């Protein structure tokens, strides 16, 4: 079995991070292929390897698996540990992953992911306040119900992977997630997350569309990226 995982820029690509950190954390080997964003819309270039013109994409021999959730479901049929073993924890993980995958639009738009910077956010819209409150609720519920240290119990699962990009956002914008900060600190210290961050800081390229989105989110107060 030989997987190729196609992802984009470490600083920007939150969707890429999900299967990447999941596979790293579970010890699922893969070839790491980076296709950087070169413009605000990379559809035509990415269509060469992705049916949606987006990343991430998992290539398994002659088979192409697209979308972060599709990849997680595909891996779960072939590898243990993607979902929690406990039935209650698994049900919680299914629901929270689906909610993350399809929701939180204000958090995505108003707090765009950029690993290497710290930002003083603009005054928050009510929709963003609601999204942050819901993230806090999910974190605190998961930790309380299943005992931690991960969101569904003892082991890192797809639930942690799907919220891993949110952990970077929480740090970048200084968002308050209450007792959920314990999980944020833990996931940011995970070796896979540290590797992703190190690679992000080494990236020298910038994509002006993503940088413009960042400027709309607030004032950059620190930039640790390679100049």
Buried (B, 14 or more C-beta within 10 A) or exposed (E): EEBBBBBBBBBBBBBBBBBBBBBBBBEBEBEEBBBBBEEEEBEEBBEEBBEEBBBBBBBBEEEBBBBBBBBBBBBBEEBEBBBBEBEEBBEBBBEBBEBBBEEBEBBBBBBBBBBBBBBEBEEBEEBBEBBBEBBBEBBBBBBEBBEBBBBBBBBBBBBBBBBBBBBBBBBBBEBEBEEBBBBBEBBBEBEBBEBBBEBBBEBEEBBEBBBEBBEEBBEBEEEEBEE
